[in-house]
Amino acid sequence: MKTQRYIGVLAFAASAVIGLTPVWAQNTTSLTHSVVLDDLENPWDMAFLDDGTMFYTEKCKGLSVLMPSGETKALYGMGGVDGYASSGDDLFCEGQAGMMGVAVDPAFDNNRQIYVYSTSKMVTPHTNRLMRFVVSDDFSNVSERTDIVDDVPYKMKASDHPFGGPGAHNGGRVRFNPSDGYLYLTTGDNHNSEVPQSPTLMGSKVLRIDTSGTPAAENTPPVGFDKRTYTYGHRNVQGIAFHPGTGNAITAEHGPWHTDEITVLRNGGNAGWDPRPNMAGRGDCPDNYCGYSPNQMVGDNRFARGSWMPMTDFTTYPNAMPPIWTNNGWSQGTSSAAFLEGDAWGEWNGAMVVGLMGIGFGGTPLGQRIDVMHISDDGTEILDVTEMTLPMEPGRFRSLVTGPDGSLYAAIDEGTIYKITP
């Protein structure tokens, strides 16, 4: 058993009260919070079973599970990390890389399968991998590791860029789409300018696959592209959620000191990120990557930067997928996304929430917050954005997940997983 502090918040006795939808519960500016787990090490993601069992990852430690009783069990650790029932000697963390997204199979009751995305040194150059496990009946261990995606690129060496160390830009979110049943994996560009528009390198993509890693039959990438590609030309997607009405995939994506984006994905679509030198009127760039240029170590006017190195380059790619939100041109670490569910949320029921981790670098406002975004019924337009009045201190909001009790669960890099309830 792990030693993180647990506060008793997973009991679902309150669900009957929530079901009554009292008047006070409609006031979504009056939120309460409780601490689910504290003293964690960079919690990265969570995934729930219907009874409230919560799987969670810590970037440099591993996969664990919090039982409804409050007991935590350390299941699968990184290489060299003690205290886990089993481990992967090939798994490691460095920079932004490590153990990231986790998802539960929709058929878990029958197959007990979960999926975890992590960085591996099994081969060189190292890769990011999507692993499938079987959870034991007593939730004490996982077994039958199968790497269903083993070729997402990883940044091996430091480069001359802000945040330019090894392990940069891996994406990392893993989610099932309830509408089509497929598994979606988001990946990043590794500060490698060739990756985003490459037909074969699986960075800067959103993959749509089945539970064996086989491409979805409905995928329609351009000719010559890896068939697992649902969309391409991304920078570093760490958030993906699915519109409850249309089933459309919607991504939340970091910008390079400018222009965080929310985008409704189109099968086979190009997100328009192309940081190659000598493109779109640019010349050479440091270490062959223009992603932070010009004047990459100075936070110049964000709109000027966005014009010189656009997140979505419509000049080069006029048919690129247009973002439906751009954070007023700022980049503030847009990370995860989820949809709120349940009458207790009042007017926020069905709205999308997006976590911003905050940068505060080079003149960028810190921006650690959760935005509530009302999206049109057809899922193509953001009608309104409200900053959530937080019931606790803000942090680097790494993951947002709607739990089976209807509450919003938020993990921050500082080491805490919160439960937020109207």
Secondary structure as UniProt FT lines:
FT   TURN            13..14
FT   HELIX           15..20
FT   HELIX           23..26
FT   TURN            28..29
FT   STRAND          32..37
FT   STRAND          43..48
FT   TURN            50..51
FT   STRAND          54..58
FT   TURN            59..61
FT   STRAND          62..66
FT   TURN            68..69
FT   STRAND          72..78
FT   TURN            79..80
FT   STRAND          86..88
FT   TURN            89..90
FT   TURN            95..96
FT   STRAND          99..104
FT   TURN            106..107
FT   HELIX           108..111
FT   STRAND          113..120
FT   STRAND          127..135
FT   TURN            137..138
FT   STRAND          142..153
FT   TURN            162..163
FT   TURN            166..167
FT   STRAND          174..176
FT   TURN            178..180
FT   STRAND          183..186
FT   TURN            190..191
FT   TURN            193..194
FT   TURN            196..197
FT   STRAND          206..209
FT   TURN            211..212
FT   TURN            217..218
FT   TURN            223..224
FT   TURN            227..228
FT   STRAND          229..232
FT   STRAND          236..242
FT   TURN            244..246
FT   STRAND          249..253
FT   STRAND          261..264
FT   TURN            267..268
FT   TURN            277..278
FT   TURN            280..281
FT   HELIX           286..288
FT   TURN            291..292
FT   TURN            296..297
FT   HELIX           302..308
FT   TURN            314..316
FT   TURN            318..319
FT   STRAND          323..325
FT   HELIX           327..329
FT   STRAND          334..339
FT   HELIX           343..348
FT   TURN            349..350
FT   STRAND          352..356
FT   TURN            362..363
FT   STRAND          369..375
FT   TURN            377..378
FT   STRAND          382..387
FT   STRAND          397..402
FT   TURN            404..405
FT   STRAND          408..412
FT   TURN            413..415
FT   STRAND          416..421
//
